[in-house]
Amino acid sequence: MSKRADGSYSPAYRRASKIILWPLIQVGMKHEWHGQDNIAKSSLFDIKVLGSIIRKLGQLPVYRGQADAALVLRDAEQGIKNGACVIFYPEATVTRDPNQWPMVAKTGVARLALATGAPVIPIAHWGAQKILPYGSFRPHLVPRTTVQVSAGPPVDLSEWEGQPMTAQVLRAATERIMKDITALLAGIRGETPPAEPYHPAVARRKARQEAREREDQSITDTPADSGLADPGAGDSDAADSSPVDSSTEATPT
């Protein structure tokens, strides 16, 4: 288990939050901010300087797609039992929803909550994407951007307490968590969220299907060569050339 998992948060994190991060955020944005701890994807630990800092702050790396990816939940579970507060980004990455609504999430948060009985506090924020858009390395600090953060009451997961943690149970509990988060974001944005959360895999399949349908439609709409022979040619020439011309022109290019 990592050192980080045996307490709420480290003295080093407190010092970094109060001395370094807090003033920088206050200069760049207009909002009240209070630091806390979180789980981060493993690639961040490979970045020079940043990786060293977050390791010393006791962050827990998540190794995506590996057999030991679930090990971080063991550290997090032990930390929660010892009084730690763990921050999750349940989607495990930036949302791919075209309108930036929460998308389908991973089940780690629900698994941890049901295993420990710890409350899940939903939190939504809006405005940070304007400061550093996804895929960009240039922060937009001017003009100053207001970042809104909203936290709701603990998510009611009592319906699944004591049940075996099957895929169906974890998925249902995760959907309840994301529903509360989405509702908080809708309140911040003053907009109505989509009825169903964005699912990247489903969206990719739909895009491929639509591409195939467009391709099939373009082939259907392509006029075939009539295959008419030269009026001066004999009947035998017309009969020979017609099938060849038709099959050639009907082949998509």
C-alpha positions as CSV (number, residue, x, y, z in Angstrom):
1,M,0.0,0.0,0.0
2,S,1.3,3.5,-0.8
3,K,2.2,5.9,2.0
4,R,-0.6,8.1,0.9
5,A,-3.4,5.6,1.7
6,D,-2.9,5.7,5.5
7,G,-4.1,9.2,6.2
8,S,-6.4,12.0,5.1
9,Y,-3.8,14.0,3.2
10,S,-0.1,14.6,3.6
11,P,1.6,17.7,5.2
12,A,3.4,18.2,1.9
13,Y,0.1,18.5,0.1
14,R,-1.1,21.1,2.6
15,R,2.0,23.1,2.1
16,A,1.8,22.9,-1.7
17,S,-1.9,23.8,-1.7
18,K,-1.5,26.8,0.6
19,I,1.9,28.2,-0.5
20,I,2.0,27.4,-4.3
21,L,-1.3,26.3,-5.8
22,W,-3.8,28.5,-4.0
23,P,-2.2,31.9,-4.9
24,L,-1.7,30.8,-8.5
25,I,-5.3,29.8,-8.9
26,Q,-6.5,33.0,-7.3
27,V,-4.5,35.0,-9.8
28,G,-5.7,33.1,-12.8
29,M,-9.4,32.6,-11.9
30,K,-12.2,34.1,-10.0
31,H,-13.5,31.6,-7.5
32,E,-13.0,30.1,-4.1
33,W,-10.8,27.0,-4.0
34,H,-9.9,24.4,-1.4
35,G,-7.5,21.6,-2.2
36,Q,-7.9,17.9,-1.6
37,D,-6.4,14.6,-2.8
38,N,-7.1,12.5,-5.9
39,I,-6.3,9.5,-8.0
40,A,-4.4,10.2,-11.2
41,K,-3.7,8.4,-14.4
42,S,-0.2,6.8,-14.5
43,S,1.0,8.8,-17.5
44,L,1.1,11.9,-15.4
45,F,3.7,10.3,-13.2
46,D,6.1,10.0,-16.2
47,I,6.1,13.8,-16.9
48,K,9.3,15.4,-15.7
49,V,9.0,17.6,-12.6
50,L,5.3,17.1,-12.4
51,G,5.6,13.3,-11.9
52,S,8.1,13.9,-9.1
53,I,5.8,16.4,-7.4
54,I,2.7,14.3,-7.5
55,R,4.5,11.3,-6.2
56,K,5.8,13.2,-3.2
57,L,2.2,14.4,-2.6
58,G,1.2,10.8,-2.3
59,Q,-1.1,10.6,-5.4
60,L,-2.1,7.1,-6.5
61,P,-1.3,6.1,-10.1
62,V,-3.9,4.3,-12.2
63,Y,-2.4,2.0,-14.8
64,R,-5.0,1.8,-17.6
65,G,-5.5,-1.5,-19.4
66,Q,-3.2,-3.5,-17.2
67,A,-3.9,-6.5,-15.0
68,D,-2.9,-4.5,-11.9
69,A,-5.2,-1.6,-12.7
70,A,-7.5,-2.5,-9.9
71,L,-4.7,-2.4,-7.3
72,V,-5.2,1.3,-6.8
73,L,-8.6,0.6,-5.5
74,R,-7.1,-1.5,-2.7
75,D,-4.9,1.4,-1.6
76,A,-7.9,3.8,-1.9
77,E,-10.1,1.4,0.1
78,Q,-7.5,1.1,2.9
79,G,-7.1,4.9,2.9
80,I,-10.9,5.4,3.2
81,K,-11.0,3.0,6.1
82,N,-8.3,5.1,7.8
83,G,-10.2,8.3,7.2
84,A,-8.8,9.5,3.9
85,C,-10.9,11.5,1.4
86,V,-10.3,10.2,-2.2
87,I,-11.3,12.2,-5.2
88,F,-12.3,10.3,-8.4
89,Y,-12.8,11.4,-11.9
90,P,-15.4,8.7,-12.6
91,E,-15.0,8.8,-16.4
92,A,-11.3,8.3,-16.1
93,T,-10.6,11.0,-18.7
94,V,-12.0,14.2,-20.2
95,T,-15.6,13.7,-21.5
96,R,-15.9,13.1,-25.2
97,D,-19.5,14.3,-25.3
98,P,-19.6,17.0,-28.1
99,N,-21.5,19.3,-25.8
100,Q,-19.3,18.5,-22.8
101,W,-21.8,16.8,-20.7
102,P,-20.7,13.9,-18.5
103,M,-20.3,10.6,-20.4
104,V,-20.6,7.0,-19.3
105,A,-18.3,6.4,-16.4
106,K,-16.2,3.6,-15.0
107,T,-17.5,1.6,-12.1
108,G,-14.6,2.1,-9.7
109,V,-16.3,4.7,-7.6
110,A,-19.4,2.6,-7.1
111,R,-17.3,-0.5,-6.2
112,L,-15.3,1.5,-3.6
113,A,-18.4,3.0,-2.1
114,L,-20.2,-0.3,-1.8
115,A,-17.2,-2.1,-0.4
116,T,-16.5,0.5,2.3
117,G,-19.8,2.1,3.0
118,A,-18.2,5.5,2.4
119,P,-20.5,8.3,1.2
120,V,-20.1,9.5,-2.4
121,I,-20.3,13.3,-2.6
122,P,-21.1,14.4,-6.2
123,I,-19.2,17.4,-7.5
124,A,-19.6,19.2,-10.8
125,H,-17.5,22.1,-12.1
126,W,-17.7,24.3,-15.2
127,G,-15.3,26.9,-16.6
128,A,-12.0,25.0,-16.3
129,Q,-12.4,23.8,-19.9
130,K,-12.2,27.5,-21.1
131,I,-8.9,28.0,-19.3
132,L,-7.2,24.8,-20.7
133,P,-9.3,23.3,-23.6
134,Y,-8.9,19.6,-24.1
135,G,-5.8,18.8,-26.2
136,S,-4.3,22.3,-25.8
137,F,-1.1,23.1,-24.0
138,R,-1.7,26.8,-23.8
139,P,-3.7,28.0,-20.9
140,H,-6.1,30.9,-21.5
141,L,-5.5,33.0,-18.4
142,V,-6.7,36.4,-19.8
143,P,-9.4,37.4,-19.4
144,R,-9.9,35.8,-16.0
145,T,-12.4,33.0,-16.1
146,T,-15.0,32.2,-13.4
147,V,-14.9,28.5,-12.5
148,Q,-18.1,27.3,-10.8
149,V,-18.0,24.3,-8.5
150,S,-21.1,22.7,-7.0
151,A,-21.3,19.8,-4.5
152,G,-24.4,17.9,-3.7
153,P,-25.6,15.7,-0.9
154,P,-24.3,12.1,-0.7
155,V,-25.6,9.9,-3.5
156,D,-28.2,7.4,-2.2
157,L,-26.8,4.0,-2.9
158,S,-28.9,2.2,-0.3
159,E,-30.7,0.2,-3.0
160,W,-27.5,-1.8,-3.7
161,E,-26.1,-2.1,-0.2
162,G,-25.3,-5.7,0.8
163,Q,-25.8,-7.0,-2.7
164,P,-23.1,-9.0,-4.5
165,M,-21.1,-6.6,-6.6
166,T,-22.0,-8.0,-10.0
167,A,-21.5,-6.0,-13.2
168,Q,-25.2,-5.2,-13.2
169,V,-25.1,-3.8,-9.6
170,L,-22.0,-1.8,-10.2
171,R,-23.3,-0.3,-13.5
172,A,-26.6,0.7,-11.9
173,A,-24.9,2.3,-8.9
174,T,-22.5,4.1,-11.2
175,E,-25.4,5.4,-13.3
176,R,-27.0,6.8,-10.1
177,I,-23.8,8.6,-9.2
178,M,-23.4,10.1,-12.7
179,K,-27.1,11.1,-12.7
180,D,-26.5,13.3,-9.6
181,I,-23.3,14.8,-11.0
182,T,-25.1,15.6,-14.3
183,A,-27.9,17.2,-12.4
184,L,-25.4,19.5,-10.6
185,L,-23.8,20.5,-13.9
186,A,-27.2,21.2,-15.4
187,G,-27.9,23.6,-12.5
188,I,-24.6,25.4,-13.1
189,R,-25.0,25.6,-16.8
190,G,-28.8,26.4,-16.7
191,E,-29.3,23.8,-19.5
192,T,-31.1,20.5,-19.9
193,P,-28.7,17.5,-20.2
194,P,-29.2,14.8,-22.8
195,A,-31.6,12.0,-21.8
196,E,-28.8,9.4,-22.2
197,P,-25.1,9.9,-21.4
198,Y,-22.6,9.9,-24.2
199,H,-21.0,6.5,-24.8
200,P,-17.8,6.6,-26.9
201,A,-17.9,3.0,-28.0
202,V,-21.6,3.3,-29.0
203,A,-20.8,6.6,-30.8
204,R,-18.0,5.0,-32.8
205,R,-20.1,2.1,-33.8
206,K,-22.9,4.5,-34.9
207,A,-20.4,6.5,-36.9
208,R,-19.1,3.4,-38.7
209,Q,-22.6,2.3,-39.5
210,E,-23.6,5.7,-40.8
211,A,-20.4,5.7,-43.0
212,R,-21.3,2.3,-44.4
213,E,-24.8,3.5,-45.2
214,R,-23.6,6.6,-46.9
215,E,-21.2,4.5,-49.0
216,D,-23.9,2.1,-49.9
217,Q,-26.2,4.9,-50.8
218,S,-23.6,6.6,-53.0
219,I,-23.1,3.3,-54.9
220,T,-26.9,3.0,-55.4
221,D,-27.2,6.6,-56.6
222,T,-24.3,6.3,-59.1
223,P,-25.9,6.0,-62.6
224,A,-24.8,2.9,-64.5
225,D,-23.6,3.1,-68.1
226,S,-26.4,2.3,-70.5
227,G,-24.0,0.1,-72.5
228,L,-25.5,1.2,-75.8
229,A,-23.4,0.2,-78.8
230,D,-22.3,2.5,-81.5
231,P,-25.1,2.8,-84.0
232,G,-22.7,1.9,-86.8
233,A,-21.6,-1.3,-85.1
234,G,-23.2,-4.6,-85.9
235,D,-25.6,-6.5,-83.6
236,S,-22.9,-8.9,-82.6
237,D,-20.6,-6.1,-81.4
238,A,-23.4,-4.5,-79.4
239,A,-24.2,-7.8,-77.7
240,D,-20.5,-8.4,-76.9
241,S,-19.8,-4.9,-75.6
242,S,-22.9,-4.3,-73.5
243,P,-22.2,-6.8,-70.6
244,V,-18.5,-5.7,-70.4
245,D,-19.4,-1.9,-70.3
246,S,-22.2,-2.4,-67.6
247,S,-20.1,-4.5,-65.2
248,T,-17.2,-2.1,-65.5
249,E,-19.2,1.1,-64.8
250,A,-21.1,-0.5,-62.0
251,T,-17.9,-1.2,-60.1
252,P,-17.4,1.6,-57.5
253,T,-14.4,3.7,-57.9
